[in-house]
Amino acid sequence: MQKTLLRYTLAGILFTWITGTLFHFVYEWSGHNFFVGLFAPVNESIWEHMKLIFFPMLFYFFWENKRLGQSFPSLSCNNIMAILAGTFLIPILFYTYSGILGTNYPILDISTFYISVVVAFILRFRLTVKNMSFRFCPLLAAVTFLLLLCFWIFTVYPPDLGIFISPV
């Protein structure tokens, strides 16, 4: 069973990398379609770039849970944990490296996405192999749903905070 989970993990990494990369451009390709903007970045802010990992992982995990959920009882909870970890790792890595270097570099910006995806899936894999589930999974699910709502609300009404402003 661990080999099956590993295959799904590698497929999930590739799916999230490819989908997230495409999501970076799809809002512009759509002619600035409002509905597309709810799922894809509408500007270059760090907040909007967190969507690059959040939505592809969410879509992948819904699909994966239907296929593997019976075999791995802790999968749903661990997928939620991975979505949150990967999503919040993007601003953590970005602000850490840009704070140290004093500026941001496109290659490092892009790398934060790819690194965050890998870290999130490794976390999910390890937790699932150990069959670790957490009693606070309903809270994590609520936080994930709240984050989804925040993505949608703040796409239309971004607060006047640095994370919502394009760094370029």
Backbone as a ProteinNet text record, in pm:
[ID]
protein_1_A
[PRIMARY]
MQKTLLRYTLAGILFTWITGTLFHFVYEWSGHNFFVGLFAPVNESIWEHMKLIFFPMLFYFFWENKRLGQSFPSLSCNNIMAILAGTFLIPILFYTYSGILGTNYPILDISTFYISVVVAFILRFRLTVKNMSFRFCPLLAAVTFLLLLCFWIFTVYPPDLGIFISPV
[TERTIARY]
81.6	0	85.7	201.9	288.7	334.8	356.2	396	284.2	161.6	46.9	42.4	58.9	58.1	173.4	288.6	403.3	373.7	312.1	276.4	178.7	80.2	-16.7	50.5	146.9	219.9	300	373.1	451	359.4	248.5	152	94.1	68.3	14.7	112.5	239.7	342.2	343	346.8	348.3	220.4	106.2	-20.1	-20.7	22.7	21.9	123	240.8	339.5	284.3	229.5	180.6	59.3	-37.6	-160	-131.3	-50.8	-15.9	56.9	147.5	219.1	122.3	31.2	-68.8	-162	-198.6	-286.4	-225.4	-92.1	-26.6	-66	-98.1	-126.6	-274.3	-351.9	-487	-580.8	-560.3	-646.3	-630.1	-508.1	-483.8	-534.4	-509.6	-557.4	-709.3	-777.3	-924.5	-983	-897.9	-947.2	-996	-932.9	-964.7	-1105.6	-1140.7	-1270.3	-1281.6	-1390.6	-1411.6	-1406.1	-1476.7	-1481.9	-1342	-1266.1	-1130.1	-1045.1	-1065.1	-989.6	-1014.2	-1122	-1146.7	-1051.7	-996.8	-910.5	-765.9	-743.5	-610	-568.3	-437.5	-391	-436.5	-483.3	-526.1	-418.8	-313.9	-201.3	-78.3	29.5	156.2	179.2	76.1	93.2	120.6	183.7	212.6	81.2	-17	-147.2	-207.4	-208.9	-266.9	-186.3	-55.1	27.3	8.9	-46.9	-79	-188	-267.2	-369.1	-306.1	-182.5	-116.1	-99.5	-88.3	-74.3	-207.2	-282.5	-405.7	-507.1	-544.2	-651.2	-609.8	-491.3	-453.2	-446.1	-390.3	-385.6	-525.3	-610.9	-748.5	-819.2	-808.3	-871	-812.5	-680.5	-615.6	-657.4	-661.2	-693.6	-838.5	-931.1	-1069.2	-1072.4	-1003.5	-998.1	-928.5	-816.4	-737.7	-812.3	-882.1	-956.2	-1062.5	-1124.8	-1225.3	-1161.3	-1038.3	-970.4	-897.6	-840.4	-756.3	-809.6	-914	-963.1	-994.1	-1047	-1079	-952.5	-847.2	-723.5	-637.8	-654	-573	-667.2	-706.8	-806.9	-768	-638.7	-596.1	-572.3	-597	-562.1	-631.3	-759.5	-832.3	-773.2	-750.9	-693.8	-554	-473.5	-336.5	-332.4	-428.7	-437	-468.9	-558.1	-590.3	-466.4	-394.2	-271.6	-171.2	-159.4	-64.5	-103.9	-231.7	-277.2	-239.9	-268.2	-237.5	-86.4	-11.5	134.2	194.7	157.1	211.6	172.4	46.6	-2.5	69.5	86.3	150.2	301.9	357	501.9	544.8	458.1	492.7	528.5	441.3	483.5	598.3	605.4	715.8	848.9	857.8	982	1011.2	907.3	927.8	978.6	909.4	949.5	1081	1112.8	1241.4	1355.6	1346.5	1458.6	1468.3	1355	1362.4	1403.5	1370.7	1416.2	1566.1	1619	1763.4	1840.2	1791.1	1862.1	1829.9	1722.5	1685	1605	1579.4	1500.6	1448.5	1364.5	1318	1368.9	1385.2	1433.3	1332.3	1296.2	1195.2	1226.2	1351.5	1384.7	1361.3	1387.9	1362.3	1213	1140.8	995	932.2	975.7	924	963.2	1085.9	1133.4	1052.2	1003.6	923.7	798.5	739.7	622.1	657.8	759.7	796.8	841.7	917.1	961	840.6	749.3	631.4	546.8	534.1	457.7	523.9	654.1	725.4	717.1	739.4	733.4	593.9	490.6	353.6	323.3	364.6	337.3	422.3	544.8	626.8	562.4	517.6	448.7	327.4	245.4	124.9	160.7	262.7	304.4	347.9	432.2	485.3	375.7	288.5	179.6	85.8	60.3	-32.2	29	157	224.2	220.9	237.3	233.7	89.8	-7	-149.2	-181.6	-118.3	-140.5	-260.9	-351.2	-466.7	-470.2	-535.9	-534.3	-676	-690.5	-824.6	-878.9	-789.4	-833.3	-855.3	-877.3	-904.6	-1025.9	-1134.6	-1246.8	-1207	-1119.9	-1071.9	-986.8	-899.1	-817.4	-904.7	-1009.6	-1102.4	-1172.2	-1210.2	-1275.2	-1178.7	-1053.3	-952.6	-932.6	-930.5	-914.6	-1032.6	-1152.6	-1271	-1268.6	-1227	-1214.5	-1110.3	-1000.2	-897.6	-952.6	-1030.5	-1093.8	-1183.1	-1263.4	-1349.6	-1266.7	-1157.1	-1069.4	-1008.6	-968.2	-916.8	-1020.8	-1143.6	-1249.3	-1282.5	-1294.7	-1329.1	-1215.2	-1092.4	-978.8	-933.1	-980.3	-955.2	-1031.4	-1151	-1236.4	-1208.5	-1188.2	-1166.7	-1038.1	-922	-796.7	-772.1	-735.5	-700.9	-574.4	-553.8	-436.5	-319.7	-271.9	-160	-56.3	67.8	178.1	161.3	105	91.2	-3.9	-87.5	-182.8	-131.9	-10.9	46.8	154.7	157	258.5	397.2	492.3	626.9	709.2	660.6	735.2	683.6
-120.8	0	126.9	117.1	234.6	274.3	176.1	207.1	280.2	240.9	308.5	454	475.4	612.4	693.1	631.1	700.6	741.7	652.7	687.4	805	803.1	913.2	1042.6	1029.2	1147	1209.7	1127.9	1180.1	1238.9	1170.9	1224	1356.2	1365.6	1489.6	1604.7	1576	1679.8	1730.7	1638.7	1678.9	1753.6	1703.4	1770	1912	1927.3	2059.7	2152.3	2100.6	2183	2232.2	2141.2	2177.5	2269.1	2229.5	2308.3	2445.4	2447.8	2575.6	2667.9	2611.8	2691.7	2748.6	2665.9	2713.7	2817.8	2795.5	2890.6	3030.4	3036.5	3167.4	3254.8	3191.4	3264.4	3264	3176	3151.7	3271.6	3352.1	3469.1	3566.3	3590.7	3679.2	3615.2	3485.9	3415	3419	3424.3	3423.7	3561.4	3659.7	3795.2	3858.2	3820.2	3871	3831	3706.6	3651.9	3647.5	3701.1	3708.7	3570.5	3473.1	3338.7	3275.4	3290.7	3236.9	3302.9	3432	3504.7	3457.8	3386.8	3331.4	3215.8	3152.1	3036.2	3060	3159.4	3187.8	3328.7	3352.6	3485.3	3594.5	3705.1	3819.3	3928	3912.2	4005.6	3932.3	4003.2	3942.6	3942.4	3969.5	3971.2	3830.5	3825.1	3696.4	3626.1	3699.8	3641	3569.1	3635.2	3575	3453.5	3455.7	3342	3221.4	3241.6	3128.3	3040.6	3099.6	3022.1	2915.7	2940	2847.1	2707.8	2700.2	2571.2	2527.3	2621.8	2587.4	2515	2574.6	2516.7	2389.3	2383.6	2256.4	2140.7	2167.3	2062.2	2024.9	2122.3	2094.5	2006.3	2041.1	1961	1819.1	1810.2	1679.5	1594.4	1654.1	1577.4	1530.8	1608.8	1560.5	1433.9	1438.5	1323.2	1205.1	1231.9	1127.1	1063.3	1143.7	1089.5	990.1	1015.4	921.5	787.9	791.9	670.6	596.4	668.7	605	616.3	691.4	718.1	594.1	490.6	366.6	295	302.1	231.4	306.3	436.7	520.1	608.5	561.9	633.4	776.5	803.3	937.1	1031.6	985.1	1062	1197.9	1202.6	1330.2	1434.7	1395.9	1489.4	1533.3	1437.6	1470.1	1555.5	1536.7	1623	1766.6	1782.9	1917.9	1982.4	1905.1	1955.4	1997.7	1917.5	1947.1	2072.9	2090	2211	2334.8	2332.9	2449.2	2471.8	2364.8	2378.4	2433.4	2377.1	2423.1	2565.5	2598.2	2732.3	2838.4	2813.1	2912.6	2911.3	2804.2	2801.3	2900.5	2928.5	3025.1	3162.1	3226.6	3356.7	3345.3	3234.8	3218	3216.3	3135.8	3129.7	3261.7	3321.2	3446.5	3557.4	3579.1	3688.7	3660.1	3534.7	3500.5	3530.8	3477.3	3498.3	3644.7	3709.6	3849.5	3941.6	3904.5	3982.6	3971.3	3852.2	3830.1	3898.7	3883.5	3939.3	4086.4	4135.5	4275.1	4302.7	4202.9	4215.7	4077.8	4074.3	3943.7	3919.9	3792.6	3750.6	3653.5	3673.6	3586.3	3437.1	3397.9	3255.5	3201.1	3280.8	3237.3	3241.2	3336.7	3340.7	3212.3	3174.7	3053.4	2930.4	2929.6	2816.8	2798.7	2908.3	2894.6	2811.9	2827.3	2748.5	2600.3	2568.3	2428.3	2361.3	2432.3	2378.8	2356.4	2451.5	2439.2	2318.5	2292.1	2174.8	2046.8	2036.1	1914.7	1894.5	1999.3	1988.7	1945.2	2003.6	1968.9	1821.7	1773.3	1633.5	1536.5	1573.7	1488.8	1480.4	1593.2	1595	1503	1517.5	1434.3	1287.3	1252.4	1113.6	1054.4	1124.1	1072.1	1057	1155.1	1145.1	1029.5	1011.1	905.5	767.3	751.7	622.9	583.9	682.5	655.7	645.5	665.5	662.7	762.8	877.1	980.4	1064.6	1069.4	1156.5	1245	1355.4	1451.1	1478.9	1490.7	1514.1	1650.8	1738.9	1872.7	1884.5	1772.1	1775.2	1861.3	1854.6	1943.7	2091.6	2127	2264.4	2297.8	2205.4	2227.7	2241.2	2160.4	2170.9	2305.9	2353.7	2484.9	2596.3	2585.5	2684.8	2683.6	2564.1	2552.6	2615.4	2590.6	2651.3	2803.4	2850.5	2994.9	3055.8	2985.4	3033.6	3042.2	2942	2945.1	3068.5	3095	3214.3	3342.2	3345.1	3462.9	3484.1	3374.7	3389.7	3456.8	3413.1	3469.2	3613.1	3641.1	3777.5	3874.5	3834.9	3926.2	3941.2	3855	3876	3999	4015.3	4127.5	4250.8	4228.3	4337.3	4314	4334.4	4310.1	4416.3	4373	4470	4547.1	4657.5	4741	4694	4574	4513.7	4466.6	4455.7	4421.6	4292	4190.1	4059.8	4065.6	4168.1	4183.4	4277.2	4328.3	4422.2	4351.3	4372.8	4310.8	4360.5	4267.1	4310.1	4361.6	4342.9	4388.3	4518.5
0	0	0	62.5	68	-72.8	-160.1	-298	-371.5	-344.5	-405.6	-360.5	-231.2	-178.3	-236.8	-251.8	-310.3	-454.4	-532.2	-671.2	-674	-586.9	-581.1	-534.3	-445.4	-397.9	-511.2	-585.2	-698.3	-805.2	-832.1	-929.4	-880	-750.8	-694	-703.7	-681.2	-696	-839.8	-934.3	-1076.2	-1113.2	-1070.7	-1099.7	-1043.9	-920.3	-857.1	-922.1	-956.2	-1026.3	-1159.4	-1237.4	-1370.9	-1361.6	-1280.6	-1268.2	-1207.4	-1102.6	-1040.1	-1135.8	-1215	-1314.6	-1417.7	-1465.8	-1562.2	-1499.1	-1372.8	-1303.8	-1299.1	-1300.3	-1294.6	-1413.9	-1526.3	-1649.5	-1689.2	-1632.1	-1682.8	-1663.6	-1561.2	-1542	-1659.3	-1697.5	-1812.1	-1940.9	-1958.3	-2077.7	-2088.4	-1974.2	-1974.4	-2004.8	-2025.2	-2047.1	-1917.4	-1805.7	-1672.9	-1628.9	-1657.3	-1618.7	-1466.3	-1414.5	-1269.3	-1204.8	-1260.1	-1202.6	-1198.9	-1305.6	-1310.5	-1202.8	-1180.1	-1078.9	-937.3	-914.5	-781.6	-750.3	-854.4	-836.8	-878.3	-961.5	-1013.6	-971.4	-959.7	-919.3	-1015.4	-959.6	-1040.5	-1043.9	-962.6	-963.1	-909.3	-889.3	-849.1	-698.3	-620	-474.4	-421.5	-306.8	-244	-209.7	-161.6	-128.4	-249	-361.8	-481.3	-526.4	-504.4	-544.5	-453.1	-336.6	-248.9	-313.2	-402.9	-475.2	-565.4	-608.8	-700.8	-640.9	-510.6	-444.1	-382.8	-329.1	-257	-344.9	-455.1	-536.6	-610.5	-672.2	-733.4	-632.8	-514.1	-412.6	-366.1	-348.9	-306.9	-409	-536.3	-642.4	-644.9	-637.6	-641.5	-521.7	-404.9	-284.5	-282.3	-337.6	-348.8	-434.2	-546.9	-636.3	-567.8	-505.4	-440.5	-323.8	-245.2	-130.9	-175.1	-288.3	-341.1	-379.1	-424.6	-471	-359.2	-263.3	-161.3	-19.3	0.5	135.6	216.7	152.9	224.5	272.5	194.1	227.4	328.9	335.1	425	507	625.2	705	744.4	757.6	800	682.4	560.2	440.4	434.9	459.6	450.5	543	666.3	763.6	721.6	677.2	637.5	511.6	423	304.8	344.2	439.7	488.3	548.3	628.6	690.9	582.8	477.2	369.5	293.1	266.5	196.4	276.2	405.1	489	498.3	519.2	530.8	401.2	288.8	161.1	128.7	154.9	123.9	206.3	336.1	422.1	411.7	355.4	335.4	227.6	131.6	26	84.1	164.6	218.9	319	392.3	487.7	412.6	307.2	229.4	159.1	99.1	26	118.1	229.8	318	388.5	411.4	472.6	376.9	254.8	162.8	119.9	93.3	48	162.3	285	400.1	420.3	400.6	415	302.8	178.9	63.1	38	96.7	79.1	-47	-126.7	-248.8	-286.6	-387.9	-435.7	-576.9	-608.6	-739.1	-799.6	-926	-987.9	-976.7	-994	-987	-846.7	-746	-609.1	-577.7	-635	-618.4	-673.4	-791.2	-854.3	-771.9	-722.8	-642.5	-515.1	-457.1	-334.1	-359.8	-477.1	-512.1	-521.7	-599.2	-620.3	-489.8	-408.8	-279.4	-187.6	-184.4	-98.4	-135	-263.6	-309.4	-260.4	-278.9	-238.7	-87.7	-12.1	134.2	178.7	120.4	157.6	129.7	14.3	-19.8	62.5	94.6	182.3	320.6	372.2	501.1	497.2	394.8	381.7	373.2	293.4	277.5	411.4	480.4	607.8	712.8	722.7	819.8	785.8	658.4	615.8	634	603.4	622.8	771.1	857.1	1001.5	1053.7	962.9	997	1108.5	1101.1	1202	1162.7	1253	1236.8	1360.2	1349.3	1458.1	1504.9	1634.8	1689.5	1650.2	1604.3	1565.4	1414.9	1346	1202	1165.6	1242.7	1208.5	1213.8	1307.2	1314	1192.1	1151.1	1031.8	907.2	899.3	786.3	787	904.6	915.2	874.8	915.1	877.3	725.5	666.4	521.4	448.6	497.6	436.7	454	570.6	594	500.4	479.8	387.4	245.5	205.1	73.5	60.3	160.8	158	153.2	228.1	226.3	88.3	22.7	-113.7	-201.3	-193.2	-277.9	-240.7	-112	-67.7	-97.9	-62.9	-77.5	-222	-310.2	-453.1	-500.2	-448.1	-486.6	-401	-270.2	-175.1	-95.7	-158.1	-85.5	21.9	142.5	247.1	209	272.4	245.9	333.5	302.7	374.9	273.4	316.9	227.5	151.3	213.1	148	26.3	22.1	-87.9	-198	-180.6	-276.5	-357.2	-486.8	-573.2	-535.8	-513.5	-476.3	-593.6	-716.7	-834.4	-886.7
[MASK]
++++++++++++++++++++++++++++++++++++++++++++++++++++++++++++++++++++++++++++++++++++++++++++++++++++++++++++++++++++++++++++++++++++++++++++++++++++++++++++++++++++++++

